[in-house]
Amino acid sequence: MSITATEPSTATGEARYAALAARFRPVFERIAGGTLEREQQRILPHQQIGWLKEAGFTTLRLPAEFGGDPVSHEHLFRLLIELAEADSNISHLLRSHFSFVETIALQPHAFQARWFPRVAAGEIFGNAATERGGNALGTTATKLRNEDGRWLLKGEKYYTTGSIFADWVVVMASTECVEGRQYALVRADNKRVQIVDDWDGFGQPLTGTGTAVFDDVEVEAEDIIQRKVSSTLEPAFFQMCLLAVLAGIGRAALRDASELVRQRTRTFNTGQGQLFRDDALIQEHVGLLAAKVYAAEAVVTAAARDLDAAVDAQLGLDGEAAYLRAELAVQKAHVTVPGLVLAATEELFDVTGASSTSRGKGLDRHWRNARTVATHNPVAFKARSVGDYHVNGTIPTGLHSIGEAPVATGQLAGGAS
């Protein structure tokens, strides 16, 4: 198992986080200024991604050997929470980028030397892993083949989050006579790559989670790597990005609820006739909402610290122990955080009147965005996995893949027996 130990400069500490946050908060505030307008008018945040690149945000986990000043998992995910509060779409779409930076670190040094300088230069990585259907679980319909010494990539993907903003797309593919799956890296602007903004989900509309078509795209042999299903921290890291987005959405809901109550002057004759901000019942509602948001963020932060502990050289955890510490923490967080945030985004409307349902205010976007992010990983599957470990000691494993389930013996494809 290949799990990279933490470098000394990634040590946690509030002083270091305060300095990081002070560096990026002006950018986050600038991004937050147009979030509602962008969602309502479906304006993809290309410009805002540029601001983050200019500020060095996309290089936060770049190793020191390649010119970086890497931050800890805890600090990265706390920053992603703050970014998600400003615009959950942008924090979400960077999931693929930061996850592939972690993947680079697991590869041989020659691969790192090829790709980390591109991260240092501000280049961004997108994702093309999932297909709409037709591929068996653990395989892909997207294929790599060798013709006359040239590797060619052909297939169609959906849910390609972040790729429309990226310089490179990390494409999951299968190769005939090669076990497992591979990652193939291709330029997003290659003339044989088509990326379409056709994501029609009711939430997270600006993440570029649409279709990508690869029409015999040539791939350099050194840019193809074997997809690992072994016990690394990759799956936990990938899912932590979603948890950070959820926590940030919760913070945005609390921010808007507090502002609505603070500014409201109209009241109800069924209440006490006070300003909402002075009404004890309204204050209690906001307090309960704030507590849920705090709990969600605290759980995400605690899980991030478990990722740091898993790779802390001073603790010296072996591969399985490191994997287990990170994976279990993230799975437990996945069982906990969505419910807290979804409740907070719904209860936002309990501290206001009917005017808060105005489309112009766009307050429903918090619930829609949270609900969309939460659907990425069914809580029931995570809870079952955690329970199986605590009852039976079963180590959480999986293909980390989506595809068609096998038809049970004696069962027809249509479901009849």
ChimeraX attribute file (.defattr): number of C-alpha atoms within 10 A of each C-alpha:
attribute: neighborCount
match mode: 1-to-1
recipient: residues
	/A:1	14
	/A:2	13
	/A:3	19
	/A:4	16
	/A:5	16
	/A:6	20
	/A:7	16
	/A:8	12
	/A:9	14
	/A:10	19
	/A:11	16
	/A:12	16
	/A:13	11
	/A:14	9
	/A:15	9
	/A:16	15
	/A:17	18
	/A:18	11
	/A:19	10
	/A:20	17
	/A:21	16
	/A:22	11
	/A:23	14
	/A:24	17
	/A:25	15
	/A:26	11
	/A:27	18
	/A:28	21
	/A:29	15
	/A:30	13
	/A:31	20
	/A:32	18
	/A:33	12
	/A:34	15
	/A:35	17
	/A:36	17
	/A:37	12
	/A:38	15
	/A:39	19
	/A:40	14
	/A:41	8
	/A:42	11
	/A:43	13
	/A:44	19
	/A:45	20
	/A:46	13
	/A:47	11
	/A:48	18
	/A:49	21
	/A:50	13
	/A:51	15
	/A:52	18
	/A:53	16
	/A:54	13
	/A:55	14
	/A:56	17
	/A:57	19
	/A:58	22
	/A:59	26
	/A:60	20
	/A:61	22
	/A:62	22
	/A:63	21
	/A:64	11
	/A:65	9
	/A:66	15
	/A:67	12
	/A:68	18
	/A:69	15
	/A:70	20
	/A:71	24
	/A:72	23
	/A:73	26
	/A:74	23
	/A:75	26
	/A:76	21
	/A:77	27
	/A:78	23
	/A:79	22
	/A:80	27
	/A:81	30
	/A:82	24
	/A:83	26
	/A:84	26
	/A:85	28
	/A:86	26
	/A:87	30
	/A:88	32
	/A:89	27
	/A:90	27
	/A:91	26
	/A:92	26
	/A:93	29
	/A:94	24
	/A:95	24
	/A:96	23
	/A:97	26
	/A:98	23
	/A:99	22
	/A:100	18
	/A:101	22
	/A:102	17
	/A:103	16
	/A:104	18
	/A:105	19
	/A:106	19
	/A:107	14
	/A:108	9
	/A:109	11
	/A:110	9
	/A:111	16
	/A:112	18
	/A:113	14
	/A:114	13
	/A:115	17
	/A:116	22
	/A:117	15
	/A:118	17
	/A:119	22
	/A:120	19
	/A:121	13
	/A:122	19
	/A:123	17
	/A:124	26
	/A:125	30
	/A:126	30
	/A:127	29
	/A:128	28
	/A:129	21
	/A:130	22
	/A:131	21
	/A:132	13
	/A:133	14
	/A:134	11
	/A:135	16
	/A:136	14
	/A:137	15
	/A:138	16
	/A:139	22
	/A:140	26
	/A:141	20
	/A:142	23
	/A:143	21
	/A:144	25
	/A:145	18
	/A:146	14
	/A:147	8
	/A:148	6
	/A:149	8
	/A:150	13
	/A:151	17
	/A:152	19
	/A:153	27
	/A:154	18
	/A:155	19
	/A:156	22
	/A:157	23
	/A:158	22
	/A:159	20
	/A:160	28
	/A:161	26
	/A:162	27
	/A:163	30
	/A:164	27
	/A:165	23
	/A:166	23
	/A:167	17
	/A:168	21
	/A:169	28
	/A:170	25
	/A:171	25
	/A:172	28
	/A:173	26
	/A:174	23
	/A:175	18
	/A:176	10
	/A:177	6
	/A:178	9
	/A:179	11
	/A:180	17
	/A:181	21
	/A:182	22
	/A:183	20
	/A:184	26
	/A:185	24
	/A:186	24
	/A:187	18
	/A:188	23
	/A:189	14
	/A:190	13
	/A:191	10
	/A:192	16
	/A:193	20
	/A:194	15
	/A:195	21
	/A:196	16
	/A:197	17
	/A:198	14
	/A:199	19
	/A:200	10
	/A:201	13
	/A:202	11
	/A:203	21
	/A:204	25
	/A:205	25
	/A:206	25
	/A:207	25
	/A:208	26
	/A:209	25
	/A:210	23
	/A:211	23
	/A:212	26
	/A:213	19
	/A:214	23
	/A:215	15
	/A:216	16
	/A:217	20
	/A:218	21
	/A:219	19
	/A:220	13
	/A:221	14
	/A:222	11
	/A:223	14
	/A:224	20
	/A:225	16
	/A:226	16
	/A:227	16
	/A:228	17
	/A:229	15
	/A:230	15
	/A:231	21
	/A:232	22
	/A:233	25
	/A:234	22
	/A:235	17
	/A:236	22
	/A:237	22
	/A:238	17
	/A:239	19
	/A:240	27
	/A:241	24
	/A:242	28
	/A:243	32
	/A:244	32
	/A:245	32
	/A:246	35
	/A:247	34
	/A:248	30
	/A:249	32
	/A:250	33
	/A:251	28
	/A:252	25
	/A:253	29
	/A:254	25
	/A:255	14
	/A:256	15
	/A:257	25
	/A:258	20
	/A:259	12
	/A:260	19
	/A:261	20
	/A:262	13
	/A:263	11
	/A:264	13
	/A:265	11
	/A:266	11
	/A:267	14
	/A:268	11
	/A:269	7
	/A:270	6
	/A:271	11
	/A:272	13
	/A:273	12
	/A:274	14
	/A:275	17
	/A:276	23
	/A:277	19
	/A:278	13
	/A:279	14
	/A:280	12
	/A:281	14
	/A:282	17
	/A:283	16
	/A:284	12
	/A:285	16
	/A:286	22
	/A:287	14
	/A:288	14
	/A:289	27
	/A:290	20
	/A:291	15
	/A:292	23
	/A:293	27
	/A:294	17
	/A:295	16
	/A:296	26
	/A:297	25
	/A:298	16
	/A:299	21
	/A:300	30
	/A:301	24
	/A:302	15
	/A:303	28
	/A:304	28
	/A:305	19
	/A:306	22
	/A:307	26
	/A:308	23
	/A:309	20
	/A:310	27
	/A:311	24
	/A:312	19
	/A:313	15
	/A:314	9
	/A:315	11
	/A:316	13
	/A:317	17
	/A:318	15
	/A:319	18
	/A:320	15
	/A:321	13
	/A:322	24
	/A:323	26
	/A:324	22
	/A:325	20
	/A:326	25
	/A:327	29
	/A:328	20
	/A:329	22
	/A:330	27
	/A:331	23
	/A:332	19
	/A:333	25
	/A:334	26
	/A:335	19
	/A:336	18
	/A:337	25
	/A:338	24
	/A:339	17
	/A:340	21
	/A:341	31
	/A:342	23
	/A:343	16
	/A:344	30
	/A:345	28
	/A:346	16
	/A:347	19
	/A:348	25
	/A:349	18
	/A:350	16
	/A:351	20
	/A:352	19
	/A:353	14
	/A:354	8
	/A:355	10
	/A:356	18
	/A:357	13
	/A:358	10
	/A:359	11
	/A:360	11
	/A:361	13
	/A:362	14
	/A:363	21
	/A:364	18
	/A:365	21
	/A:366	28
	/A:367	22
	/A:368	19
	/A:369	22
	/A:370	28
	/A:371	20
	/A:372	16
	/A:373	21
	/A:374	21
	/A:375	10
	/A:376	10
	/A:377	15
	/A:378	11
	/A:379	20
	/A:380	11
	/A:381	13
	/A:382	19
	/A:383	17
	/A:384	14
	/A:385	18
	/A:386	22
	/A:387	14
	/A:388	14
	/A:389	14
	/A:390	11
	/A:391	8
	/A:392	9
	/A:393	10
	/A:394	12
	/A:395	17
	/A:396	17
	/A:397	12
	/A:398	11
	/A:399	12
	/A:400	11
	/A:401	13
	/A:402	17
	/A:403	17
	/A:404	13
	/A:405	10
	/A:406	9
	/A:407	11
	/A:408	10
	/A:409	7
	/A:410	9
	/A:411	10
	/A:412	10
	/A:413	10
	/A:414	7
	/A:415	9
	/A:416	7
	/A:417	9
